[in-house]
């Protein structure tokens, strides 16, 4: 019998179960409906009447007292208006009271209540007649302008004498009490009826429930038992045992489901085997994490090779924390990704793209990339992490980059060997000064001079493409900008030594490749021979000969300063949103390499500041109807006893008021100085030590070191520097140097 029921189709089993439950519930419902009908009849016919009688009798009593107060107000009124209001209110209260009495009489459950109501109505009619009589007297008195208090009190006393208020109040109270007693008796009767009905309902429902439970147990065993076994099989499969199969006990839908389920398991087991083989063969690390950050148990074998302790990482937070990434940051990024607060690509860009893994004495460079797996709602369900060892590529790239930079340095030096020799002398002298200052830090060293020399040196080495050395110097500047740099003296000295060694190595390579003679005696021609020729020419007193001989070691600006053309392009490229060109006035007087070398540091700062601070972005220049390409123009003239340089840019000019405001904010000026300063004094703030209008420090500017170094250099040569600027038009720097010091 049981097996026969098992083989019945599943839908018919459910139909049979539902029909049995419907029949049992119908029987219980019919019985309950009849009981509820009886109770409802009792409630609607008796309780309603008792409740209404009590309520309206109380309301009648309240309206009567209101009626009395309104009559009193009319009788005691001193004006016709107050009298009229009291009369109208008393009439309204009387009508309401009579309506309530009619309801009480209609709803009364016993005759004695109706008798009491009739008596009250008769008394009210008598009181109404007396009221009208007294109110007419009051109106007559008011018509004669009689408003004295005594007459009003007399009318009120007459009312009190004939109204029988206490007697009427007792009858109204009696009506209310009788209605309450009847309602209470109804409550007792209803309670007994309810208790009896409840017992019957409980009995019927209990019987139906027992029958339903017995039937449900039988049917659940027949219906649910195969499903439970199928569920247990699913759990074992979920735990990773793909060899488990669901039992097939019948030929119904559940049996056919179990058969299909087993077929599906065969396919899954085969695919799982293929996936494991694929994960084993993958040459890169692969794993994923969910919205809680939990890392999956599935991962490629390469993952375990790249990260020896990967099995200890339960979450992506553990993974990044083990590789020096802040835990709070990782938690926030995971939240952003799965809450869709940012596009996926933008969110994963917040993760580090590269991490370093220590493998003995070697450091592996691991590149991370992230992919998303979406659910049916098109939301991120899992994040797939791909980890690739790019150590060899990074090392090869660094080697190629180093070789490329070396070729660039040699190429720039070969363009103008004489300028490069001058550069080597200047750079070596600055390195010597810097090293001495660093060794004496903490004693009586001048920190301002050290910072200035570092900034000047960084600009010089950038001109010839010593990028590694430039970055090392920038790092030294960063250490010095820290308020507690005194605690990092060892690191500072080590970094300084490294930058000197780097510069020496790279410069020696160039000298060896180009076979450059670094002796002071050798220029393009022998200096001693040139000096002898000059003396002989001067003794001959032939002007043309003297002039020709004096120009032997002089060259055009575009040759002496050729190195700054590529430097200008380098600065423009680092900024990204600007275009600028370095130009030389062809009518300029020629200068010697020695004269050019004396101004190397100054020109580096001025060119860099003109492009970084002066020249606008391409978009801004087009908006201002300027040429897309900004221009920095250098010219030179010789006058008796001096050599004059003019460096012009066609940028946005210097905002003098902004300079002054920044100086005040940084404490360089007081409010009084600000109010009294002239335009030139404000502009000359660019020469103030450690002053910059930039909020952030970059490799180009922002440390407040630069133009003050230019001013100090020019003045150390006995010269002068002046600046002229016009907003929207550009800035001019004029430098004048005595020729006797050159």
Beta strands, then each sheet from edge to edge (+ up, - down):
strand 1: 285-289
strand 2: 354-359
strand 3: 362-374
strand 4: 380-389
strand 5: 554-555
strand 6: 580-584
strand 7: 591-592
strand 8: 630-639
strand 9: 642-649
strand 10: 720-726
strand 11: 730-738
sheet 1: 1+ 4- 3+ 2-
sheet 2: 5+ 7-
sheet 3: 6+ 8+ 9- 11+ 10-
end
